[in-house]
Amino acid sequence: MKKSVRKRLTEGKMEFGQGRHRVYTSLPEVSLIHLVNDGNLKAREELLRRMLMRIQRKGGGISMGS
């Protein structure tokens, strides 16, 4: 299911999503999201890579153990 994309631009970013899941993301990431929704596996890998990098930058690394 595709999420609606609103056409509101703010400093090179676009509002994406619906309700409380609405976020501002860069225009290249909006393009990636559309490709992922269309079933593009390379785009999915790239989007996941970017999400992991963002989590790591914010100090929320993923713990794999006790």
N, C-alpha and C positions, 0 to 999 in steps of 0.2 A: 504494500500500500504506500503510495507516495504522499508525502506531507506537502502542504501548501507552502509556497514561498511568497512572502510579501515583498513588494517592490520598494521597500524603504531602505535607502542607502545612508549609512552613517560612517564617515571617515573610511571609505573603502570596504565597509562591511555591509552585509545584508541580514535582515531579520529572517530567521528560518525556524520552522516548526509551528506548533500550535499550543495554545493554553500555557500551562506553567512549564512546558518543555520548550518554550521559545528561547532562542539564543541568537546572538549576533555572531556571525562567522564570516571569514574572508570570502571574497568572490571565488577564488580558486577552490576552496573547500566546498562551496555550494555546488560547483560543477562536479566535483568528486562525488558528492552525495547523490546527485542525479544519476551519475554513471553507476554507482553502487545499486541504486534502486532499479536500474535497468538490467542488473545481473552481471556487471563487469567485475571479474575477480581481481584483476590487477588494481583497479580503482579501490576495491575493498581493502586490499593489502596496504595500499598507500594511506588510506584514511585511518586504518588501525595503527599504522606506524606513527602517523602524526598525533593521534590521540595518546598513545603511550609516551611519546616525547613530551607532550604537554603535561601529562601527569607527573612524569619524572622531574620536569623543570619546576613544578609547584611543590616538590618535596613529598609527594604522595606515592612513593615507590611501592611496588607490589611485593609483599612479603611471601616467601615460599618456604615456610617451615615454622617451627615453634619458637 
